[in-house]
């Protein structure tokens, strides 16, 4: 599962790379505790776009209903949630 989590984190980083770099955040320092909303990397529309792009790349709908709203934009929590929901898709 850890490989899946790392793959999801990599996907998130690649999707958000221009925005991360604009905020001075290097991809190599992309941490689990990074909150994408609090750091100004994404807003609510950006979050919807991120989830949509993740769904496209993973080929699966992502259900966020059982993820705590406080954790939605936390990189580590989101990556673990997506990896748990899509183990086959993220292990390719």
C-alpha positions as CSV (number, residue, x, y, z in Angstrom):
1,X,0.0,0.0,0.0
2,X,2.9,2.4,0.8
3,X,3.9,2.2,-2.9
4,X,0.4,3.2,-3.9
5,X,0.4,6.1,-1.5
6,X,3.7,7.3,-2.9
7,X,2.4,6.9,-6.5
8,X,-0.7,9.0,-5.6
9,X,1.5,11.7,-4.0
10,X,3.6,11.7,-7.2
11,X,0.5,12.1,-9.3
12,X,-0.7,15.0,-7.1
13,X,2.7,16.6,-7.3
14,X,2.8,16.3,-11.1
15,X,-0.7,17.7,-11.5
16,X,0.1,20.6,-9.2
17,X,3.7,21.1,-10.2
18,X,3.2,24.6,-11.8
19,X,1.3,25.8,-8.8
20,X,3.8,24.3,-6.3
21,X,6.7,25.9,-8.1
22,X,4.8,29.3,-8.1
23,X,4.6,29.0,-4.3
24,X,8.3,28.1,-4.0
25,X,7.7,24.5,-3.1
26,X,10.0,22.0,-4.8
27,X,8.6,18.7,-5.8
28,X,11.3,17.0,-3.8
29,X,10.1,18.7,-0.6
30,X,6.4,17.7,-1.2
31,X,5.5,16.6,2.4
32,X,2.6,14.5,3.8
33,X,1.6,17.4,6.1
34,X,1.3,20.0,3.4
35,X,-2.2,21.4,3.3
36,X,-2.8,22.5,-0.3
37,X,-5.6,25.0,0.6
38,X,-3.9,26.5,3.6
39,X,-0.7,27.1,1.6
40,X,-2.6,28.8,-1.2
41,X,-1.8,26.2,-3.8
42,X,-5.4,25.4,-4.6
43,X,-8.8,26.9,-3.9
44,X,-12.1,25.0,-4.1
45,X,-12.2,25.0,-7.9
46,X,-8.5,23.9,-7.9
47,X,-9.4,21.0,-5.6
48,X,-12.3,19.9,-7.9
49,X,-9.8,20.1,-10.9
50,X,-7.2,18.0,-8.9
51,X,-9.7,15.3,-8.1
52,X,-11.0,15.2,-11.7
53,X,-7.5,14.9,-13.0
54,X,-6.7,12.1,-10.5
55,X,-9.8,10.3,-11.5
56,X,-8.8,10.6,-15.2
57,X,-5.3,9.3,-14.6
58,X,-6.4,6.5,-12.3
59,X,-9.4,5.5,-14.4
60,X,-11.7,5.4,-11.4
61,X,-14.1,7.7,-9.6
62,X,-12.8,8.9,-6.2
63,X,-15.4,8.9,-3.4
64,X,-14.5,11.5,-0.8
65,X,-17.6,11.1,1.4
66,X,-15.8,9.2,4.1
67,X,-12.7,11.5,4.2
68,X,-12.8,14.0,7.0
69,X,-13.4,17.5,5.6
70,X,-10.3,18.8,7.5
71,X,-8.2,16.2,5.7
72,X,-9.4,16.8,2.1
73,X,-6.6,19.1,1.1
74,X,-3.9,17.5,3.2
75,X,-1.5,15.7,0.8
76,X,-0.8,12.6,3.0
77,X,-4.4,12.0,4.0
78,X,-5.7,12.5,0.5
79,X,-3.0,10.2,-1.0
80,X,-3.7,7.5,1.6
81,X,-7.4,7.7,1.0
82,X,-7.1,7.5,-2.8
83,X,-4.6,4.7,-2.6
84,X,-7.0,2.7,-0.4
85,X,-9.9,3.3,-2.7
86,X,-7.9,2.5,-5.9
87,X,-5.3,-0.2,-5.0
88,X,-5.3,-1.8,-8.5
89,X,-5.2,1.5,-10.3
90,X,-2.3,3.0,-8.4
91,X,-0.2,-0.2,-8.5
92,X,0.1,-0.2,-12.3
